[in-house]
Amino acid sequence: MSAKPLEVLAAGDLPQAERLSRDALAKNPDDYEANLALGVALAKSRRLLEAVASLRRAVELSPASRESLVWLSDSLRKAGRYQEALEAASGGLALVPGDTDFMFTAGMSLLALGRYPEAESRLRRVVSQSAAPQALHYLGVCLGRQDKTDEAIAVLERARDLEPHQAIHLVAIGQAKFLQRNIVGARRSVEAALALNPRHPNANLLMAQVLVQEGRQVESEGFIRRTLEREPNSAEANGLMGMIKQQFGQFEEADAFLDRSLELDPNQVVPLFCKLQNRKVTEADRGLIDQLSRLSESPRTSPHDRLVLGYTLGKAHDDLGRPEAAMAHYDQANQLGLSLLPSENPWSDERFIDLIDRTIELFTPETVAEWSRFGGESDRPIFVLGMIRSGTTLLEQMLSAHPAVEGAGELWFWMDHSHEAIQPGTMSLDPSRMSMLHESYLKLLEGLSADVPHVTDKMPGNSLFVGFIHGCFPNARILCLRRNLVDVASSIWTTYFSKSPDFGHHKGHIMTVIRQHERLRDHWLNVIPPNRFMEVQYESLAADPEPLIRSVLDFCGLDWNDACIRPENNRRFVSTPSVWRVNRPVDTASVNKKSRYGSLLGEFLELEDAHAG
């Protein structure tokens, strides 16, 4: 007696099961078992679309068959036909209420369709009946997409504990921590995943994202390329590569990767944002603006992506000369951004004012003179500082075009280490610690550039640490940018930051920080020697750069070089939101925001008097 297709299938012989099924169907196309066996054999062979046709026929022949509906719904899901998979799984649940296979397929299909609350409900029911690692994993993914990251991590860690050698769970934990801006935690998770599977595409992609956040974009390229080698059609990897190329000023290459990314998935937010940062939006982009608006209103769009879309739509309407529409989007984006800031240790104006008070009190003219006696002789660093959005990126781009200057970007050294110059528990100087900081910082600069005489550090926040910096490097030049205060405030309000400043998204906090920064800058002008601290006016730099750049170079002890007034030719990595502007010829397009927005700037206009004073 010859074997039946289902028996051969059960034995694991897929080619033979397919042959027997087709032979049986040639004799009787309405043979239920032959249609089922053929569909299952094809599904197990990953020939999903062929499998669906046979399984549909099996369901037609035996509508009450649970097995054929399970295989049909699962094959439709794996084929990416999520709505049909959901309908098939719902039919199965009507047939067998509470069935975990149908519930899982329904949950997974809803997850893929972006219907996250419904997906969460189905997957929770699956986990309550059977805490299988796969169900726990995708419940965690679903929670993460709803910004329920703490619970997502807890659920994913349960999946990891059940399957400790599966990289997929570690990658998902890392992704959830990355969403929390816990870059250290994300790195630990992805390193563990790569130790298990060095070629895992999503692990390589996550490592690239971590490196980008750490400012190590050059290293990130290798991980993106590894992802693209395995998954050339990864929309996310193509988009990230486009963003990296953009930050290096390689705009044509960036556009190619961004276009490919959007071709693969037109509904991605970050590639759309990057594309529109590269150029001016015109009326011909009406369809694109409509697409951005639809994405912003879609329930599938995460809160963070909706934030990015708000700034993108604001920029689009600004380009089109529609200030009211632009500011409405910027206001909505900042309202959302405020709600997304971490709830622990929120920003306090009072604490910041107290910090400025204590800094001014500590660094008297006498203290500054005394501290500088213990500093080193090196004049290698050039510090470029000021309020964020005051023009620090542009000035560094111009200076680093000089052959004797290397641009290091924003270094966190003084943010992290300046307190080490103080004896613990006191406000007294420890000279030995000053010497240690001097040497440590020079080693950092040596690692960044061994051959060039000078290296710029353009961390705006170094404004807080000028006293420490001058004490350690009394011969270093410090350049402090000053820009119209209304323009600074409005630029902070209308700019998307990958990591928002703690005082961001709140006009009152922004104004407090600006006013206190003005106090501190005036203090440094009074206590730091004038041959070491120079104020640079952004508006003069934008309107007529050559005279001011000549003065800056002379201040820094550098000869004139024409390249310094052509920053658009200086192709180097720029990680700040100013990447597009500093790769164009210098102009005054960002000067006098009041003329464009007027009363729409609201209380920011109060800063006019402060600037005039």
Order of alpha helices (4+ residues) and beta strands (2+ residues): alpha-alpha-alpha-alpha-alpha-alpha-alpha-alpha-alpha-alpha-alpha-alpha-alpha-alpha-alpha-alpha-alpha-alpha-alpha-alpha-alpha-alpha-beta-alpha-beta-alpha-alpha-beta-alpha-beta-alpha-alpha-beta-alpha-alpha-alpha-alpha-alpha
